[in-house]
Amino acid sequence: MRWRLTSPLIGALGAGFLVAGGAYGFVDRGPDRVVFFAVGQGDATLLQSEGRSMLIDVGPAPPSGTPPVVGHLRAFGVDRVDAVLLSHPDADHVGGLEAVMKTSPDARVEVPACFRNDEKMLDVLDRAHLRASQVVWTDGEAGRFGAFAVQVRCHPWREGEDDNLGSMVVKVSEGAASLVTSGDAPAEEEADLLGTLDWSAEIVHFGHHGSKFSSTPAWLAAVHPAYGIVSCGRGNRYGHPAPQTLERARAQGIEVHRTDEEGDLEFDVAHGRFELAH
C-alpha cells in the first residue's frame, strides 16, 4: 500500500525542528556558511552553523545515476544532514531527496502545508521512505538553526494553480550576514509577501533561477542585497537568467554570481558579514 502522511500539522521551528538535533552533519565545524550548489538547472543550498548542516532544496535527479547534490555534499565534507527544507514539489528542487535520505535517514524534512495533499510532493516523500514523524508541514514559522535566525513564510496555494505560487520563502541571518531564498516564487507571491517581514538581506537568491517572472524591482528593493545568486544550468533551454532580471540587478547595484558560470558559490560568515570564498 502506498505511503501517506498522517501526522498533524505542527509548528516546525517552534517545536524545535531547527533547534534540536545532533551536531553530526559537518565533521569540521569550520565557519558558519552558505553554499549554493551548482546542480545544473535546479536549486540546492547548503547552510552550515555550529557543526550542523541543513539543505534548502535538494536539486534534480538524473534519469539514471546519482543526483548531483550527493557529490557536492561529499566535496564539502558533509556525510549527513540534520534538516531539509523543500520549497515546492518541482523535480529540479526535490529530485535529490531520496539520495539525501539514504545518507541521512534521521533528517527532518519541512514542507509547506499547502502541499500535504499534492500528488507530486507525496510521491517524492514516498520514494524517500520517510517516517511520518520526520515530516513537518508548516504554514510558516520562526526559530534558529545554530547561530542563524531562520524565518519561513509559506504562501497560500490551491490545487490547480501553478505550484510555484506555493513556494516556501526563507530568510536566514546571523547579524548582518543574511540571505533570502524563495524557490520558484513568482511576482504575485513576492508582491503578497512585501510588508509581511523585514526582507532586507546581504544575499538574494533570485527566484525561479533568474526567470523574468520573479525578482521584481519591488522585491529586490525590499531585500536590497549586495549579492544576487542565480542557480541555473549551463545553456539551459529556458534562457535563465533572463536579461530582464540581470538588468534589474544592474539597476539596483547588485553583484550577480551564477552557478552555471562559477560553479559552487560559498559565502562564509566573517567579520559579521557574508564574504565570498575564493
Secondary structure, 3 states (H helix, E strand, C coil): CCCCCCCCCCCCCCCCCCCCCCCCCCCCCCCCEEEECCCCCCCEEEEEECCEEEEEEECCCCCCCCCHHHHHHHHCCCCCCCEEECCCCCHHHHCCHHHHHHHCCCCEEEEEHHHCCCHHHHHHHHHCCCCHHHEEEECCCEEEECCEEEEEEECCCCCCCCHHHHCEEEEEEECCEEEEECCCCCHHHHHHHCCCCCCCCCEEECHHHHCCCCCCHHHHHHHCCCEEEECCCCCCCCCCCCHHHHHHHHHCCCEEEEHHHHCCEEEEEECCEEEECC
